[in-house]
């Protein structure tokens, strides 16, 4: 179960969470226990509210309360869209108002109040994660917030996580950006060899001399080269001695 604040401004979150939500008088917006009995505390903030918190320190005070109450994991969910004004760099949020161009009510972007530079806002979010160890999530609306809380809840209900237990192995390049060796260029011209087999030949023979002096039996031992191809190669290299001896 997920315990949720029963305050009026959290009723939409409770409805979005559905049957898992348990409304109670709470010290934070939402919290739940992990599989190993750790307490996960979640604060939900709109952009303007968080900007005010940056100025007066209220959000950090709330996080301190969560810690003192026994919170082991602290989460901030930043709810709502925001952007940087391209001209002055101010942080903006969408609001419904009179569009000066169309003279109709529509969604327009205005600086958040109190005003703040987008760079300062972004830096604060980084500082919360880097310096305070607070998990920061961003959603566009209350439905997204509920989905994020549910995802966090499900994640913390198991101790078996394999997503990070992976080692990246980049695919081998299909195009070699290096000039092929003389040996490989010669092998490429031999009958029945081609580009792919020329690489096998170049790996096997240390020198052009060793390649020329090899008999058909050695050639046929190479991957992808059969007896007939080996005899044709030796015949080509030796000028008529198909047995390569």
SVG drawing of the C-alpha trace seen along z (x, -y; Angstrom):
<svg xmlns="http://www.w3.org/2000/svg" viewBox="-11 -41 70 73">
<polyline fill="none" stroke="black" stroke-width="0.4" points="0.0,0.0 1.0,-3.6 0.2,-6.1 -0.8,-9.5 -1.5,-12.9 -5.2,-13.5 -4.9,-17.3 -7.2,-18.8 -4.5,-19.5 -3.5,-15.8 -7.0,-14.4 -6.3,-14.3 -3.1,-12.2 -5.1,-9.8 -7.8,-9.4 -5.1,-8.7 -3.3,-6.1 -6.5,-4.2 -6.9,-1.3 -3.3,-1.3 -3.6,-4.8 -4.4,-5.0 -5.2,-8.6 -3.9,-9.6 -2.6,-12.6 1.0,-12.4 4.4,-14.3 5.0,-14.1 2.9,-13.7 3.3,-10.0 5.4,-7.2 5.7,-3.4 7.9,-0.6 10.4,1.3 10.8,5.1 13.6,4.7 11.5,2.4 13.1,-0.8 10.9,-3.9 10.6,-5.7 9.3,-9.3 7.9,-11.3 7.4,-15.0 5.4,-16.3 6.0,-19.9 4.7,-22.1 7.3,-24.3 6.3,-27.5 6.2,-25.9 9.7,-24.5 11.0,-27.9 9.7,-29.4 11.3,-26.6 14.7,-27.3 14.4,-30.9 13.2,-30.1 14.7,-26.6 11.3,-25.1 11.8,-21.9 15.1,-21.1 13.3,-21.6 10.6,-19.1 13.3,-16.6 15.0,-17.0 11.7,-16.2 11.4,-13.1 14.9,-12.0 14.1,-12.6 10.9,-10.6 12.9,-7.6 13.0,-8.1 15.7,-6.1 15.0,-7.1 13.9,-10.7 12.1,-11.4 11.1,-14.7 8.5,-14.5 8.5,-17.8 5.0,-18.0 4.2,-20.1 5.9,-21.4 8.5,-24.1 11.0,-25.5 13.8,-28.1 12.8,-31.4 15.1,-31.6 15.6,-35.3 16.2,-36.1 16.8,-32.6 14.0,-32.9 12.2,-29.8 8.7,-29.6 5.5,-27.6 2.4,-27.2 -0.8,-29.1 -4.2,-29.8 -4.6,-33.4 -5.4,-35.9 -3.1,-35.4 -2.1,-38.9 -1.7,-37.7 -5.1,-36.0 -7.0,-37.8 -8.3,-34.5 -7.8,-32.4 -5.2,-29.8 -2.1,-28.2 0.7,-30.7 4.1,-30.6 4.9,-33.0 7.8,-33.4 7.2,-31.5 6.6,-33.5 8.8,-34.3 10.9,-34.7 14.1,-32.6 16.7,-31.9 16.3,-28.5 20.0,-27.7 19.6,-28.3 16.6,-26.0 18.3,-23.3 21.4,-23.6 19.2,-23.1 17.8,-19.9 21.4,-18.6 22.5,-19.6 19.5,-17.7 20.7,-14.5 24.4,-15.0 24.8,-16.6 21.7,-15.5 21.1,-12.1 17.5,-12.9 15.9,-11.1 14.4,-13.6 11.6,-12.6 9.8,-14.9 6.2,-14.4 3.8,-16.5 0.6,-16.0 -1.0,-14.2 -1.5,-11.0 2.2,-11.0 2.9,-11.5 0.7,-8.6 2.4,-6.4 5.8,-7.4 4.9,-6.6 3.5,-3.2 6.7,-2.5 8.8,-3.4 6.6,-1.3 7.0,1.7 10.7,1.2 11.2,1.1 9.1,4.3 11.9,6.5 15.6,6.8 16.3,8.6 17.2,6.0 19.1,7.0 18.9,4.0 22.3,2.6 24.0,6.0 25.0,5.8 28.3,5.2 28.1,3.3 29.7,5.0 29.9,2.7 29.3,4.5 32.3,5.1 32.6,2.4 31.5,3.6 33.8,1.2 37.5,1.3 38.9,-2.3 42.5,-1.1 44.3,-0.3 44.5,3.6 47.9,5.1 49.8,6.1 49.2,9.7 45.5,9.3 45.4,7.2 47.2,10.0 45.0,12.7 41.9,10.7 43.0,11.2 43.3,15.0 40.6,17.2 37.7,18.0 39.0,16.0 37.2,12.6 37.2,10.0 36.0,12.0 38.3,15.0 41.2,12.6 41.0,11.7 41.3,15.3 44.3,15.7 46.0,12.6 45.5,13.8 47.0,17.2 50.1,16.4 52.8,14.2 54.3,13.1 53.6,13.0 56.4,15.5 54.8,18.0 51.5,17.6 53.1,18.3 55.1,21.3 52.2,23.0 50.8,26.2 47.1,26.8 46.6,28.9 47.6,25.9 45.3,23.7 42.4,26.1 42.8,26.1 41.7,22.4 38.2,21.6 35.9,21.4 38.5,22.7 37.8,26.1 40.1,28.5 39.2,27.2 39.6,23.6 42.9,24.4 44.2,26.2 43.1,23.2 44.9,20.8 48.2,22.8 48.0,23.2 47.6,19.5 50.5,18.7 52.8,21.4 52.0,21.0 50.8,24.6 51.8,26.8 48.3,27.6 49.5,29.9 51.7,27.1 54.6,29.4"/>
</svg>
